[in-house]
């Protein structure tokens, strides 16, 4: 009787060990995808209880390193000190890089300064929140009232009221009905 018990115990132990699958530790990968997702987000940045900017997006993905992605587009609105809407910025896709405290918009980027009647189109734009500036090294088209400027590389304050083009290619006066 005693031998049967030990025999069954050894048989059970060898069965459990033989069914174990070996795992190659080099093939195990650390998950680097989003750890959180949200839909229809609305973020407000304020200073001394005054709204300075609003961010809206249809979808937001957050990653372990603090970075964020807005795969379905992003819109940012900037307000004056009086609370008046001054500038809007939108892009087909957006990213927030936490280590640099930097937003990046890409794909059909459009910026409009509503107070100065200025607008910009580009394929990529960066917004440095701490320095309160926007910039790009890509091709841009800027409409400033009735004048159209094309160039590569641009830097502006985040309200897009003061800007400079790095490499101006051409400019022209718009005809009635034209514009970006």
Protein Blocks (a to p, Z undefined) as FASTA:
>chain_A
ZZmmmmmmmmmmmmmmmmpccddfklpccdfbdfbdcehiaddddeehiafbdcddfbdc
ddfkopacdfeopadddddfkopafbdcddfbdcddfklopacdeehiacddfklopacd
dfbdcddfklopacdfbdcdddehjaccddehiaddfklpaccdfbdfbdcdddehiaZZ
